[in-house]
Amino acid sequence: MTKAGFAAILKKWIGTIDEFPLNVRIFHAVCLISIVALAYNIPFNYYINLPLISLISAISLIVFATTYYLSRILKKTGIALIIFCVTGNLLFVGNFFLNSGVNGPTDIFFILTMTLMTAIVPVNQYTIWIPVNIIIVATLHWIQFNHPDLIPQTYINNKERYLDLTSAYLSVTGVTVVGYFIIRKNYDAERFIANHRAKMLNVLNDEKNKLFSIVAHDLRSPLSNIQNYLELLSDGDIDDEEALLINKSLLQSTRSTLDMLNNVLVWSKNQMDGLNVELKTLNVHQCLASQLSLFKNIAARKNISLDVFIPQHIQVKGSADLLQLVIRNLVNNAIKFTTEGGRVMVSARTEGANCLLMVKDSGMGQPIKLSDDIFLLTGSSQLGTANEKGVGLGLVLCKEYTAAQNGKIWFHCDSISGTTFFVQLPTASVQEKGAEIPLLANSI
């Protein structure tokens, strides 16, 4: 049996981390080990002429099987633990009187009982079961010391005694080793999960700090600028040229702030509610037409040409809202980091069973180097060529939303100037070779 196969069987029998806490999973393992040990002791004790011990072992086996069923199947672990501890102590009390007392293996079994109880019962019950175990053993020793006639010597000869003691030692050792193996495996599994959760908490804490920084600084700053512009306009002591310049600055600051606020709200909603995506067949041209038309006017204000080359037949499997947000952020960034008189190009083509969308800008007139950190919230934002403000959330959303549509996103920095972002999504249907409609410049 493979390691993975054994682990799967173990989870099935003792339960998973999601179903039961560690001590309960250990309890299930102890029950199963006890059942196996008792099943072995029934014929063995009969063989060494201890039929009554065999009968008690058989009854105990039924009791332990019942406790396992109560906890594992019926989820009544509290009752099952009490039955297990009471039965375990009573079993070995009977074994003490029927199997030669301190001359038999009972003391070894009481040590095993103590070990198992400390592993499975809640810590707040230690003050009950540990003293009970100690008191029982001390009392039995006192009884045998003062009334040895109450404890029959059941071994016919030394051979049977040594066989019984050796068997008890092997049984207790086997149960202990297997029990601690299961404990260690489950402990390692929970430690791994705890470490993973700690890392996730660190990530969430960093994201929380980033969001607070956005709200405290990046949103407050442009709003303060808007307030200052409005105060200048309200004074009325400015000429038409200054008023026009202020109006342009005010419009730019308002638009940048709105973009930031939209991304913050979308990202925050995703963190709280999760991302639920329903993928449908989308015509890329129709899906993006209205969005890109708006950006033509925005680009024109910065004297940037926005050229679109999207064939009208390409269809993808995706979400219209997510695809629009991805392209909207990429085009917005392209305009933001392109100098006046530059060019931004949006195009699409099919490649096998995929559609490749590209957003290319002519840049700032000098080489630029980007790292993959731009897709992480820990990445830093930069000012655009006209001092446009960003918060670094746009590309984070692009990454998440592209992945949610079973796609990929990456970029390439030109050696001279500019950057091209690539978004790959699965097509709704594979186009036949030669069936593509020629790309139409400015088709939107």
C-alpha positions as CSV (number, residue, x, y, z in Angstrom):
1,M,0.0,0.0,0.0
2,T,1.3,3.5,-0.9
3,K,1.8,6.2,1.7
4,A,-1.0,8.2,0.3
5,G,-3.3,5.2,0.3
6,F,-2.5,4.5,4.0
7,A,-3.1,8.2,4.8
8,A,-6.5,8.1,3.1
9,I,-7.6,5.0,5.0
10,L,-6.4,6.5,8.3
11,K,-8.5,9.7,7.7
12,K,-11.5,7.6,6.8
13,W,-11.3,5.6,10.1
14,I,-10.3,8.3,12.6
15,G,-11.8,11.3,10.9
16,T,-10.4,14.4,9.3
17,I,-9.1,17.7,10.8
18,D,-12.3,19.4,9.6
19,E,-14.5,16.9,11.4
20,F,-12.8,16.4,14.8
21,P,-10.2,18.0,17.0
22,L,-6.9,16.3,17.6
23,N,-7.7,14.6,20.9
24,V,-10.9,13.1,19.4
25,R,-9.0,11.7,16.4
26,I,-6.5,10.2,18.8
27,F,-9.4,8.7,20.7
28,H,-10.7,7.0,17.6
29,A,-7.3,5.6,16.9
30,V,-7.0,4.3,20.5
31,C,-10.4,2.6,20.2
32,L,-9.3,0.9,17.0
33,I,-6.0,-0.2,18.5
34,S,-7.7,-1.4,21.6
35,I,-10.1,-3.5,19.5
36,V,-7.3,-5.1,17.7
37,A,-5.3,-5.7,20.9
38,L,-8.4,-7.3,22.6
39,A,-9.1,-9.4,19.5
40,Y,-5.6,-10.8,19.9
41,N,-5.9,-11.3,23.7
42,I,-9.1,-13.3,23.4
43,P,-7.6,-16.5,21.8
44,F,-4.2,-15.9,23.6
45,N,-5.6,-15.9,27.1
46,Y,-7.7,-19.0,26.2
47,Y,-4.6,-20.7,25.0
48,I,-2.7,-20.1,28.3
49,N,-5.7,-21.4,30.3
50,L,-7.3,-18.1,31.3
51,P,-10.8,-18.5,29.8
52,L,-12.4,-16.0,32.1
53,I,-9.9,-13.3,31.0
54,S,-10.8,-14.2,27.4
55,L,-14.5,-13.7,28.2
56,I,-13.8,-10.3,29.8
57,S,-11.6,-9.3,26.8
58,A,-14.5,-10.2,24.5
59,I,-17.0,-8.1,26.5
60,S,-14.5,-5.2,26.6
61,L,-14.0,-5.5,22.8
62,I,-17.7,-5.0,22.3
63,V,-17.7,-2.0,24.7
64,F,-14.8,-0.3,22.9
65,A,-16.4,-0.9,19.5
66,T,-19.5,0.8,20.9
67,T,-17.5,3.8,22.1
68,Y,-15.9,4.1,18.7
69,Y,-19.3,4.0,17.0
70,L,-20.7,6.6,19.5
71,S,-17.9,9.1,18.8
72,R,-17.0,8.5,15.1
73,I,-20.4,8.0,13.7
74,L,-22.9,9.6,16.2
75,K,-20.5,12.4,17.2
76,K,-21.2,11.8,21.0
77,T,-17.6,11.9,22.0
78,G,-18.2,13.1,25.6
79,I,-20.2,10.0,26.5
80,A,-17.9,7.7,24.6
81,L,-14.8,9.0,26.5
82,I,-16.5,8.4,29.9
83,I,-17.5,4.8,28.9
84,F,-14.0,4.2,27.6
85,C,-12.2,5.4,30.7
86,V,-14.6,3.6,33.1
87,T,-14.4,0.4,31.1
88,G,-10.7,0.5,30.8
89,N,-10.1,0.8,34.5
90,L,-12.8,-1.8,35.4
91,L,-11.3,-4.2,32.8
92,F,-7.9,-4.1,34.5
93,V,-9.3,-4.3,38.0
94,G,-10.9,-7.5,37.0
95,N,-7.7,-8.6,35.3
96,F,-5.8,-7.9,38.5
97,F,-8.0,-10.2,40.6
98,L,-8.2,-12.9,38.0
99,N,-4.7,-12.9,36.7
100,S,-2.2,-13.1,39.6
101,G,-2.3,-9.5,40.7
102,V,1.2,-7.9,40.8
103,N,2.7,-11.1,39.6
104,G,0.7,-10.7,36.3
105,P,0.8,-8.0,33.6
106,T,-1.9,-5.8,35.0
107,D,0.3,-3.0,36.3
108,I,1.7,-2.7,32.7
109,F,-1.9,-2.3,31.4
110,F,-2.7,0.4,34.0
111,I,0.3,2.4,32.8
112,L,-1.0,2.1,29.3
113,T,-4.4,3.2,30.5
114,M,-2.9,6.3,32.1
115,T,-1.0,7.1,29.0
116,L,-4.0,6.7,26.7
117,M,-6.3,8.7,29.0
118,T,-3.9,11.7,29.1
119,A,-3.8,11.6,25.3
120,I,-7.6,11.6,24.7
121,V,-9.5,13.2,27.6
122,P,-9.7,17.0,27.7
123,V,-7.1,18.7,29.9
124,N,-9.7,19.9,32.4
125,Q,-10.6,16.2,33.2
126,Y,-7.0,15.3,34.1
127,T,-7.9,16.0,37.8
128,I,-10.5,13.2,37.6
129,W,-9.0,10.4,35.6
130,I,-5.3,10.6,36.7
131,P,-6.1,10.4,40.4
132,V,-8.6,7.7,39.8
133,N,-6.0,5.6,38.0
134,I,-3.4,6.1,40.8
135,I,-5.9,5.4,43.6
136,I,-7.1,2.2,41.9
137,V,-3.5,0.8,41.5
138,A,-2.5,1.8,45.0
139,T,-5.6,0.2,46.4
140,L,-5.1,-3.0,44.5
141,H,-1.5,-3.3,45.7
142,W,-2.7,-2.6,49.3
143,I,-5.3,-5.3,49.0
144,Q,-2.8,-7.9,47.7
145,F,-0.3,-7.0,50.4
146,N,-2.7,-7.3,53.3
147,H,-5.0,-10.0,51.8
148,P,-2.9,-12.1,49.5
149,D,-5.5,-14.9,49.7
150,L,-7.9,-12.7,47.6
151,I,-5.6,-12.8,44.6
152,P,-5.3,-16.3,43.0
153,Q,-2.2,-17.4,41.3
154,T,-3.5,-18.5,37.9
155,Y,-0.3,-19.6,36.2
156,I,0.2,-23.3,36.1
157,N,3.9,-22.9,35.6
158,N,6.6,-20.1,35.0
159,K,6.4,-20.7,31.2
160,E,2.8,-19.4,31.1
161,R,3.7,-16.4,33.3
162,Y,6.6,-15.4,31.2
163,L,4.6,-15.9,28.0
164,D,1.8,-13.7,29.5
165,L,4.2,-11.0,30.6
166,T,6.0,-11.0,27.3
167,S,2.8,-10.9,25.4
168,A,1.6,-8.0,27.6
169,Y,4.8,-6.1,27.0
170,L,4.6,-6.6,23.2
171,S,0.9,-5.6,23.2
172,V,1.5,-2.5,25.3
173,T,4.6,-1.5,23.3
174,G,2.7,-2.0,20.0
175,V,-0.3,0.0,21.1
176,T,2.0,2.8,22.4
177,V,4.1,3.0,19.3
178,V,1.1,3.0,16.9
179,G,-0.7,5.4,19.1
180,Y,2.1,7.9,19.3
181,F,2.8,7.4,15.5
182,I,-0.8,8.5,14.9
183,I,-0.5,11.3,17.4
184,R,2.7,12.6,15.7
185,K,1.2,12.4,12.2
186,N,-1.9,14.3,13.3
187,Y,0.2,16.8,15.2
188,D,2.4,17.4,12.2
189,A,-0.7,17.9,10.0
190,E,-2.1,20.4,12.5
191,R,1.2,22.2,12.8
192,F,1.4,22.5,9.0
193,I,-2.1,23.9,8.8
194,A,-1.3,26.3,11.7
195,N,1.8,27.5,9.9
196,H,-0.1,28.0,6.7
197,R,-2.8,29.9,8.5
198,A,-0.2,32.1,10.2
199,K,1.3,32.9,6.8
200,M,-2.1,33.8,5.5
201,L,-2.8,36.0,8.5
202,N,0.5,37.8,7.8
203,V,-0.6,38.3,4.2
204,L,-4.1,39.6,5.3
205,N,-2.5,41.8,7.8
206,D,-0.2,43.3,5.2
207,E,-3.2,43.8,2.9
208,K,-5.1,45.4,5.7
209,N,-2.2,47.8,6.4
210,K,-2.1,48.6,2.6
211,L,-5.8,49.3,2.5
212,F,-5.5,51.6,5.6
213,S,-2.7,53.4,3.9
214,I,-4.9,53.9,0.8
215,V,-7.8,55.3,2.7
216,A,-5.6,57.4,5.0
217,H,-3.3,58.9,2.3
218,D,-3.9,58.0,-1.3
219,L,-7.5,58.9,-1.3
220,R,-7.3,61.8,1.1
221,S,-4.6,63.5,-0.8
222,P,-6.4,63.9,-4.2
223,L,-9.6,64.8,-2.4
224,S,-7.6,67.6,-0.7
225,N,-6.4,68.7,-4.1
226,I,-10.0,68.8,-5.4
227,Q,-11.0,70.9,-2.4
228,N,-8.1,73.4,-3.1
229,Y,-9.2,73.7,-6.7
230,L,-12.8,74.4,-5.8
231,E,-11.7,77.0,-3.3
232,L,-9.7,78.7,-6.0
233,L,-12.6,78.7,-8.3
234,S,-15.0,80.0,-5.6
235,D,-12.7,83.0,-5.0
236,G,-13.5,84.3,-8.5
237,D,-10.3,86.2,-8.6
238,I,-8.8,84.3,-11.5
239,D,-8.8,84.8,-15.3
240,D,-10.3,82.5,-17.9
241,E,-7.0,80.8,-18.8
242,E,-6.3,79.9,-15.1
243,A,-9.9,78.8,-14.7
244,L,-9.6,76.5,-17.7
245,L,-6.3,75.0,-16.3
246,I,-7.9,74.5,-12.9
247,N,-10.9,72.8,-14.5
248,K,-8.6,70.4,-16.4
249,S,-6.7,69.6,-13.2
250,L,-9.9,69.2,-11.3
251,L,-11.3,66.8,-13.9
252,Q,-8.1,64.8,-13.9
253,S,-8.0,64.6,-10.1
254,T,-11.6,63.6,-9.9
255,R,-11.3,60.9,-12.5
256,S,-8.1,59.5,-10.8
257,T,-9.8,59.5,-7.4
258,L,-12.9,57.7,-8.8
259,D,-10.7,55.1,-10.5
260,M,-8.9,54.5,-7.2
261,L,-12.2,54.4,-5.2
262,N,-13.8,51.9,-7.6
263,N,-10.8,49.6,-7.4
264,V,-10.7,49.8,-3.6
265,L,-14.4,49.0,-3.3
266,V,-14.2,46.1,-5.7
267,W,-11.1,44.7,-4.0
268,S,-12.7,45.1,-0.5
269,K,-15.9,43.4,-1.6
270,N,-13.9,40.5,-3.0
271,Q,-12.0,40.1,0.3
272,M,-15.3,40.1,2.3
273,D,-17.6,38.1,0.1
274,G,-15.3,36.1,-2.1
275,L,-15.3,36.0,-5.9
276,N,-18.3,34.3,-7.4
277,V,-17.9,34.0,-11.2
278,E,-20.3,32.7,-13.8
279,L,-18.6,32.1,-17.1
280,K,-20.5,32.7,-20.3
281,T,-19.8,33.0,-24.0
282,L,-18.8,36.6,-24.7
283,N,-18.2,38.4,-27.9
284,V,-15.0,40.3,-27.1
285,H,-15.7,43.2,-29.6
286,Q,-19.2,43.8,-28.2
287,C,-18.1,43.4,-24.6
288,L,-15.3,46.0,-24.8
289,A,-16.7,48.4,-27.3
290,S,-18.4,50.9,-25.0
291,Q,-15.6,50.7,-22.4
292,L,-12.9,51.5,-25.0
293,S,-14.9,54.3,-26.6
294,L,-14.9,56.2,-23.3
295,F,-11.1,55.8,-23.1
296,K,-10.7,57.4,-26.5
297,N,-11.9,60.7,-25.1
298,I,-9.7,60.3,-22.0
299,A,-6.7,59.6,-24.1
300,A,-7.5,62.5,-26.4
301,R,-7.3,64.9,-23.5
302,K,-3.7,63.8,-23.0
303,N,-3.0,64.0,-26.8
304,I,-2.6,60.2,-26.9
305,S,-4.0,58.1,-29.8
306,L,-5.9,55.0,-28.7
307,D,-6.1,52.5,-31.5
308,V,-8.2,49.3,-31.2
309,F,-7.8,46.2,-33.4
310,I,-10.4,43.6,-32.2
311,P,-12.0,41.3,-34.8
312,Q,-15.7,41.1,-34.4
313,H,-15.9,37.3,-34.5
314,I,-13.8,36.3,-31.5
315,Q,-15.7,34.8,-28.6
316,V,-14.3,33.8,-25.2
317,K,-15.6,31.9,-22.2
318,G,-15.6,34.5,-19.4
319,S,-17.4,37.1,-17.4
320,A,-18.3,40.4,-19.0
321,D,-17.8,42.4,-15.8
322,L,-14.5,40.8,-15.0
323,L,-13.1,41.1,-18.5
324,Q,-14.2,44.8,-18.7
325,L,-12.5,45.6,-15.4
326,V,-9.3,43.9,-16.5
327,I,-9.1,45.7,-19.8
328,R,-10.3,49.0,-18.2
329,N,-7.4,48.9,-15.7
330,L,-4.8,47.9,-18.3
331,V,-5.9,50.7,-20.7
332,N,-6.1,53.2,-17.9
333,N,-2.5,52.3,-16.9
334,A,-1.3,52.5,-20.4
335,I,-2.7,56.0,-20.8
336,K,-1.3,57.0,-17.4
337,F,2.3,56.0,-18.3
338,T,2.3,57.3,-21.9
339,T,3.7,60.8,-22.6
340,E,1.7,63.3,-24.6
341,G,1.7,62.5,-28.3
342,G,2.2,58.8,-27.6
343,R,0.1,55.8,-28.7
344,V,-1.8,53.1,-26.9
345,M,-3.0,50.0,-28.9
346,V,-5.5,47.4,-27.9
347,S,-5.7,44.3,-30.0
348,A,-6.9,40.7,-30.0
349,R,-6.3,37.5,-31.9
350,T,-6.9,33.8,-31.6
351,E,-4.1,31.4,-30.9
352,G,-5.4,27.8,-31.0
353,A,-8.0,27.4,-28.3
354,N,-7.2,30.7,-26.7
355,C,-7.8,34.4,-27.3
356,L,-4.9,36.7,-26.7
357,L,-5.7,40.3,-25.8
358,M,-2.9,42.9,-25.8
359,V,-2.6,46.4,-24.4
360,K,0.5,48.1,-25.7
361,D,1.7,51.6,-24.9
362,S,4.6,53.7,-26.3
363,G,5.7,54.6,-22.8
364,M,7.6,57.6,-21.5
365,G,10.4,57.6,-24.1
366,Q,12.8,55.6,-22.1
367,P,13.3,51.9,-21.2
368,I,11.3,50.6,-18.2
369,K,11.8,47.5,-16.1
370,L,8.9,45.9,-14.2
371,S,8.8,42.9,-11.9
372,D,6.1,40.4,-11.1
373,D,5.5,42.3,-7.8
374,I,3.2,44.7,-9.7
375,F,0.6,41.9,-9.5
376,L,0.9,41.9,-5.7
377,L,-0.7,44.2,-3.2
378,T,2.7,44.7,-1.6
379,G,3.9,46.3,-4.8
380,S,4.3,50.1,-4.9
381,S,2.4,52.5,-7.2
382,Q,4.0,55.2,-9.3
383,L,2.9,58.5,-10.6
384,G,1.8,58.8,-14.2
385,T,3.3,61.1,-16.8
386,A,0.8,63.8,-15.8
387,N,1.2,63.0,-12.1
388,E,-1.8,60.7,-12.1
389,K,-2.1,58.9,-8.7
390,G,-2.6,55.1,-8.3
391,V,-2.8,52.7,-5.4
392,G,-1.4,49.5,-6.9
393,L,-4.8,47.7,-6.8
394,G,-5.6,47.7,-10.5
395,L,-3.1,45.1,-11.5
396,V,-3.9,43.0,-8.4
397,L,-7.5,42.9,-9.6
398,C,-6.4,42.1,-13.2
399,K,-4.4,39.1,-11.9
400,E,-7.2,37.8,-9.7
401,Y,-10.0,38.3,-12.3
402,T,-8.0,36.8,-15.2
403,A,-7.3,33.7,-13.1
404,A,-11.0,33.5,-12.1
405,Q,-11.8,33.2,-15.9
406,N,-9.2,30.4,-16.3
407,G,-6.8,32.7,-18.0
408,K,-3.3,34.1,-17.6
409,I,-1.8,37.6,-17.6
410,W,1.8,38.7,-18.1
411,F,3.8,41.6,-19.6
412,H,6.8,42.4,-21.7
413,C,8.8,45.6,-21.4
414,D,10.2,47.0,-24.6
415,S,13.9,47.6,-24.7
416,I,13.4,51.2,-26.0
417,S,10.1,52.4,-24.4
418,G,6.7,51.1,-23.5
419,T,5.1,47.9,-22.1
420,T,2.7,45.3,-23.5
421,F,0.3,43.5,-21.3
422,F,-1.0,40.1,-22.5
423,V,-4.3,38.6,-21.3
424,Q,-5.0,35.0,-22.4
425,L,-8.5,33.6,-22.1
426,P,-10.0,30.3,-23.5
427,T,-12.1,30.8,-26.6
428,A,-15.7,29.7,-26.6
429,S,-15.1,27.8,-29.9
430,V,-12.0,27.2,-31.9
431,Q,-12.0,29.1,-35.2
432,E,-11.3,27.2,-38.4
433,K,-8.0,28.0,-40.1
434,G,-8.3,31.0,-42.4
435,A,-11.7,32.0,-41.0
436,E,-10.5,35.0,-39.1
437,I,-11.9,38.4,-40.2
438,P,-9.0,40.8,-40.9
439,L,-8.1,43.2,-38.1
440,L,-9.8,46.5,-38.6
441,A,-7.9,49.6,-37.3
442,N,-10.0,51.7,-35.0
443,S,-12.8,49.2,-35.3
444,I,-14.3,50.5,-32.1
